[in-house]
Amino acid sequence: MRSVLAIARKDLRLMFRDKGDVFFTFVFPVLLAMLFGFVFRGAATGGSRIAVALVVESDSRIAAGLAEDLAGDASLDVRRVTTREEATDGVRDGTFTAAIILPQSMQAGADRLFSGGSIPIEAIIDPVRRAEAGLIQGKLNELAFRQFPKLLADDAQSKRMFQSMREAIAASKDMGAAQKLAAGALIATAESFVKSMPGGDAGSKPAAGGAGAAWSPVQVRMQELPPRTGVPRSSFDVSVPQGMVWGIAGCVGAFAASVVTERSRGTLVRLRLAPITRAHLLAGKGLACFVTALLVELLLIVLAVTLVGTRVAQPGMLALACVLSAFAFAGLAMLIAGFCRTEAEANGAGRGALLLLALIGGGTIPLFFMPPILQTLSYASPFRWAVIAIEGPLWRDVAPAAQVTPLVVLAGLGFGGFAAGSRLGAFRDAR
């Protein structure tokens, strides 16, 4: 075992001394993961406008006016839907950032506006899009305040509001007869003042610092949906496995080329003169590749969790998927090293094959975005199985039983790669 560890330590030192290998193994995949994350986020949001679903359950004038103002707001992409269930499903599957619901109780809230009531508005938010939640809440308050001049200019509506105030005062047990009489006089004066006002401008809003700014009769209730299952919670959930694909591809290419280089230069023959077997050599080099692949995966996961807020659904299963992925590609590195006879073949054909397998295995286009023919071809790529194994516990949150197949495939690829690489290497050494 000491000889295996010594060989692995030696190969790791050589790899870390090569600045090109370090860049393409550790730095390049991080850059790709961040780039793909920002690209897909831009595509998903559809630009700067926030996509919202609007459900209008109230037939009141204030609901109609608010719906009209929401549709005309330049920062919102509003789509009317029939039911709140349809709107909620749209938020859950990522079609909308939020659902805005103007409930039936808006009319009752407007009628009781001067007697302790408030105008209710509901909003359902995707928890992934918390950054937009504050903007939506502020926008709803702003547009709701714009409806107040319409309420006061509407005779029937203002009568209901003042009548509701009179009823609340009459029912109060804390006010004496004199107080109720004085309050009634104030209400009559206010009602007379409102009637004498010219028609309000529907587009106006309360001046900053005025009564409307201090008084908040609008009640916006924000509700977060539970995190979605089986759907990426952010674009970085998709791009992190992509970054791992390219990091592991760089790792495999570097170690496969190093084995071929040592064989062609006679280093492996000289190592065989030491009291170690071919199995020790293979295990040592495979261990170095395995450790490097694990470091790449760990680096990307840590960056995703700390920098972009990725939440791991199943940490234990993710750790197992990373270990088996690293093992599978360590075996693939030994297989490529066994096939290639010269350094040129390892750096040319070997890396080219890895590039092709990474491309069809989810390295550039996420698997669920691929057309059917590419999805079928991707079954031949070990990178596909690594991506599926990592996505399952990372954001898909699928049952452990459903993750068995990719894990078994990765384990088989690792054992098969080591076995075939050992035989091919022995054949190359014999020649």
Secondary structure, DSSP 4 states (H G I P E B T S, - for coil): -HHHHHHHHHHHHHHHH-HHHHIIIIIHHHHHHHHHHHHHHHHHHTSSSEEEEEEE---SHHHHHHHHHHHH-TTEEEEE-S-HHHHHHHHHTTS-SEEEEE-TTHHHHHHTTTTT--EEEEEEE-GGGHHHHHHHHHHHHHHHHTTHHHHHH-HHHHHHHHHHHHHHHHH-SSS-HHHHHHHHHHHHHHHHHHHHSPPPPTT--PPTTSHHHH---EEEEEEEPPPPSSS-SSHHHHHHHHHHHHHHHHHHHHHHHHHHHHHHTTHHHHHHTSS--HHHHHHHHHHHHHHHHHHHHHHHHHHHHHHS----S-HHHHHHHHHHHHHHHHHHHHHHHHH--SHHHIIIIIHHHHHHHHIIIIISS-GGGS-HHHHHHGGG-HHHHHHHHHHIIIII---GGGGHHHHHHHHHHHHHHHHHHHHHHHHHHH-
